[in-house]
């Protein structure tokens, strides 16, 4: 099978041939239909205190069909997605993490982020059957591949607590910011305002539920938000992960405001705790999702409560992947880029 392999920082992904996997007991081999390129993939291949292993096949946002099954209840041809998790050897036989920590467990590996758990930048991958979910007949596999990033948004909104009637600020209109925007609106927020530098992304956010969009380069975000929503944001979602943004959120938030940090900042950052203390702010960090949130997203896709038409900007084949991957390191207007390994 053909795969895209990371070898070293500063070098593009390499398209190579590898042996098609065979499932071990309790596993499925998935024929990949679509796999999304995630910002986490880009960051993982950059200089870091925890470098990515050479030989890793990235890709944790995948959908496809069962090509081979070594688990009861699953047959070739079944349409599936999966939580991209491989629990430790002790817990895998139990059908999941014994402490119910999921992606938060330090012994769990993420498919596509370790050399021994290759991901969806490939024609096939393996995953534990207990982490697979069936895709409803009414949901296309292209839509289903968006379940993972949409679940990140659902998880962040759930951690924020009630949003009914709230004023909400979303910083960033990349795929995760868009997912948060969708679920904030679905959760009954009165005002959903998105701050984003790129005009194409601002337009996309408006299509997906933002009542107002702001250009942070044109005006101070807190001032612009207060004018558009007649008050300061009750909840702020930071969906970029750039240094300085958490400090900005703390400055903008009102007394008893809530901040949910969804963007992954991979560098040291600085805040002034005294400002947050004087306001008695709640700062919640969010990571990943749960199986229940995957199931929720699939149900909402099946019920047509989420419009995915604006979420995908490009679909490419494996041969185009190395160049596209490098281009996404720079600021760009794209939404989700999906890989179709058969293209």
C-alpha positions in Angstrom: 0.0 0.0 0.0 1.0 3.6 -0.5 1.7 5.8 2.6 3.0 9.3 3.3 5.9 9.1 5.8 7.5 11.7 8.1 11.3 11.2 8.3 12.8 14.4 9.8 12.0 18.0 10.6 12.4 20.3 7.7 11.9 17.6 5.0 8.6 17.0 3.2 6.6 13.9 3.7 7.7 11.0 1.5 5.3 8.8 -0.5 6.4 5.2 0.0 5.2 1.6 -0.3 4.6 -0.5 2.8 3.0 -3.8 3.4 -0.8 -3.7 3.9 -1.5 -4.5 7.5 -3.2 -7.6 8.9 -5.4 -7.3 11.9 -4.5 -8.9 15.2 -7.3 -10.3 17.4 -9.6 -7.5 18.4 -8.5 -5.3 15.5 -9.9 -4.0 12.2 -8.1 -3.0 9.1 -9.7 0.1 7.6 -9.5 1.0 3.9 -9.2 4.7 4.2 -11.8 6.7 2.2 -10.8 10.2 3.6 -8.4 11.5 6.1 -8.1 15.2 7.3 -4.9 17.1 7.7 -4.9 18.5 11.2 -3.0 21.4 12.7 -1.7 18.9 15.2 0.0 17.0 12.4 1.7 20.1 11.2 2.9 21.1 14.7 4.1 17.5 15.4 6.5 17.7 12.5 8.1 20.9 13.7 10.9 21.4 16.2 9.6 20.4 19.6 10.7 19.3 23.1 8.9 16.0 22.3 9.9 15.3 18.6 7.9 13.0 16.4 9.4 9.6 15.7 11.0 9.2 12.3 8.9 6.8 10.2 5.6 8.0 11.5 2.6 7.9 9.2 0.4 10.8 10.3 -3.4 11.1 10.1 -6.0 10.7 12.9 -9.1 12.1 11.2 -10.2 9.2 9.1 -13.2 7.4 7.7 -13.5 4.3 5.5 -14.7 0.7 5.2 -13.6 -2.4 6.9 -11.2 -4.3 4.7 -10.4 -7.1 7.2 -11.8 -8.0 10.6 -10.4 -10.0 13.5 -13.2 -8.9 15.9 -16.7 -10.2 16.3 -19.6 -8.0 14.9 -17.6 -6.4 12.2 -17.5 -7.5 8.5 -15.7 -6.3 5.4 -17.5 -3.5 3.8 -18.8 -2.0 7.1 -18.5 1.8 6.9 -16.8 3.2 10.0 -14.9 5.9 11.7 -12.8 5.4 14.8 -11.5 7.2 17.9 -7.8 7.3 16.9 -6.6 5.7 20.1 -4.5 2.6 21.0 -4.7 1.9 24.7 -1.8 0.3 26.5 -1.4 -3.5 26.3 -2.9 -3.9 29.8 -6.1 -2.0 28.9 -6.6 -3.0 25.3 -7.8 -6.5 26.3 -10.3 -4.8 28.6 -11.9 -3.0 25.7 -10.7 0.5 26.7 -8.8 2.5 29.3 -9.4 0.9 32.8 -9.5 4.4 34.3 -11.8 5.8 31.6 -9.4 8.5 30.7 -9.4 7.9 27.0 -7.1 10.4 25.2 -6.0 11.9 28.5 -4.2 8.7 29.6 -0.5 9.1 29.4 -0.2 5.4 28.3 -2.6 5.7 25.4 -1.1 6.3 21.9 -2.8 8.4 19.3 -3.1 6.7 15.9 -1.0 8.8 13.5 1.2 10.4 16.1 3.6 7.5 16.8 5.7 5.3 14.5 4.1 2.1 15.8 0.5 3.3 15.4 0.4 4.5 11.7 -2.4 6.7 10.7 -4.6 7.7 7.8 -2.1 9.2 5.4 -2.2 5.8 3.8 -4.5 3.4 1.9 -5.1 1.2 5.0 -4.7 1.4 8.7 -5.5 -0.7 11.8 -7.4 0.2 14.9 -8.9 -1.5 17.9 -12.5 -2.6 17.1 -13.8 -1.2 20.4 -12.8 2.3 19.2 -14.8 1.9 15.9 -18.2 3.5 15.3 -20.6 2.7 12.4 -21.3 5.5 10.0 -25.1 5.9 9.5 -26.3 5.1 6.0 -27.4 8.7 5.4 -23.9 10.1 6.2 -21.3 10.1 3.4 -17.8 9.0 4.3 -16.5 12.4 3.3 -18.8 14.0 5.9 -17.9 11.2 8.5 -14.2 12.1 8.2 -15.1 15.5 9.8 -16.3 13.7 13.0 -13.0 14.0 14.8 -12.5 17.8 14.5 -16.2 18.4 15.0 -16.0 16.4 18.2 -13.1 18.6 19.4 -15.6 21.5 19.1 -18.4 19.6 20.8 -16.0 18.7 23.7 -14.9 22.3 24.2 -18.4 23.6 24.2 -19.5 20.9 26.7 -16.6 21.8 29.0 -17.7 25.5 28.9 -20.9 24.7 30.8 -24.2 26.2 29.8 -24.1 28.7 26.9 -27.9 29.3 26.7 -28.3 33.0 26.2 -24.6 33.7 26.6 -22.4 36.1 24.7 -19.6 34.0 23.1 -16.3 35.0 21.5 -14.4 32.5 19.4 -10.9 33.5 18.6 -9.8 31.8 15.3 -11.8 30.4 12.4 -9.7 27.5 11.4 -11.5 24.0 11.5 -11.6 23.9 15.3 -12.8 27.5 15.7 -15.5 26.7 13.1 -16.5 23.5 15.0 -16.8 25.5 18.3 -18.8 28.1 16.4 -21.3 25.5 15.2 -21.8 23.9 18.7 -21.9 27.3 20.5 -24.8 28.2 18.2 -26.5 24.8 18.6 -26.1 25.2 22.4 -28.3 28.3 22.5 -25.7 31.1 22.7 -27.4 34.5 22.2 -24.4 36.1 20.4 -21.6 34.1 18.7 -18.8 36.5 17.5 -15.7 35.2 15.7 -12.4 37.0 15.6 -10.2 36.0 12.6 -7.5 37.8 10.5 -8.3 36.1 7.2 -11.4 37.5 5.3 -12.2 34.2 3.6 -12.2 32.4 7.0 -14.4 35.2 8.5 -16.9 34.7 5.7 -16.9 31.0 6.3 -17.5 31.5 10.0 -20.5 33.6 9.2 -21.9 30.9 7.0 -21.6 28.4 9.8 -23.3 30.3 12.6 -21.3 33.4 13.6 -23.6 36.3 14.0 -20.7 38.8 13.8 -17.1 38.4 12.6 -14.3 40.7 13.6 -10.9 41.5 12.1 -8.5 41.8 15.1 -6.0 43.8 13.0 -8.6 46.5 12.4 -9.8 47.1 15.9 -9.2 46.0 19.5 -11.2 42.7 19.9 -12.8 43.5 23.3 -14.0 46.9 22.1 -15.4 45.5 18.8 -17.1 42.6 20.6 -18.8 44.9 23.2 -20.2 47.1 20.4 -21.6 44.2 18.4 -23.0 42.2 21.4 -23.9 45.0 23.7 -21.6 43.7 26.4 -18.4 41.7 27.1 -18.2 38.0 26.3 -19.5 35.6 29.0 -17.4 32.8 27.4 -14.2 33.0 25.3 -12.9 30.1 23.3 -9.2 30.5 22.3 -8.9 28.3 19.2 -5.5 29.4 17.8 -2.8 28.5 20.3 -0.4 31.4 19.6 1.6 32.9 22.4 -0.1 36.0 23.9 -3.7 35.0 23.1 -4.4 33.6 26.5 -3.2 36.9 28.0 -5.5 38.7 25.6 -8.5 36.5 26.6 -7.8 37.3 30.3 -7.7 41.1 29.5 -11.0 40.9 27.5 -13.0 38.7 29.9 -15.4 40.4 32.4 -15.7 39.6 36.1 -16.6 35.9 36.5 -16.0 35.3 32.8 -15.1 31.8 31.4 -12.2 31.0 29.1 -11.8 27.7 27.3 -8.4 27.1 25.8 -8.7 24.8 22.8 -5.8 25.9 20.7 -2.5 24.2 21.5 0.3 26.6 22.2 3.6 24.7 21.9 5.8 27.4 23.3 6.2 29.0 26.7 3.7 31.8 27.2 3.2 34.5 29.8 0.1 35.8 31.6 -0.5 38.1 34.5 -2.4 36.0 37.1 -3.3 39.1 39.1 -5.7 40.2 36.4 -7.5 36.8 36.3 -7.6 36.7 40.1 -9.2 40.2 40.4 -11.9 39.0 38.0 -12.3 35.5 39.5 -12.1 34.0 36.0 -12.5 30.4 35.2 -9.9 29.0 32.8 -10.6 25.6 31.4 -8.1 23.7 29.2 -9.6 21.3 26.6 -8.1 18.2 25.0 -9.7 15.9 22.5 -13.1 14.2 22.9 -14.9 11.2 24.1 -16.6 8.3 22.4 -20.0 9.8 23.4 -19.1 13.0 21.6 -18.1 11.1 18.4 -21.5 9.4 18.6 -23.2 12.7 19.1 -21.6 14.2 16.0 -22.6 11.2 13.9 -26.2 11.5 15.1 -26.2 15.2 14.3 -24.7 14.7 10.8 -27.4 12.0 10.2 -30.1 14.4 11.3 -28.7 17.2 9.0 -28.2 19.5 12.0 -24.7 20.3 10.9 -24.0 21.6 7.4 -20.6 20.4 6.4 -20.6 22.0 2.9 -18.4 24.9 4.0 -16.0 22.9 6.2 -14.0 21.2 3.4 -12.0 23.4 1.1 -9.8 20.8 -0.7 -9.7 17.1 -1.5 -6.4 15.8 -2.7 -4.6 12.5 -3.4 -1.5 11.2 -1.8 0.8 12.5 -4.5 -0.3 16.1 -3.8 0.0 15.7 -0.1 3.7 16.6 0.5 3.3 20.0 -1.2 0.0 20.7 0.3 1.2 19.8 3.8 4.1 22.3 3.5 1.9 25.0 2.2 -0.4 24.7 5.3 2.4 25.8 7.5 1.9 29.3 6.3 -1.2 31.5 7.0 -3.8 30.5 4.5 -7.6 30.8 3.9 -8.3 27.0 3.7 -10.7 25.1 5.9 -10.3 21.3 6.2 -8.1 19.6 3.6 -9.1 16.0 3.1 -6.9 13.3 1.6 -8.5 10.7 -0.7 -5.8 7.9 -0.9 -7.5 6.4 -4.0 -7.3 9.7 -6.0 
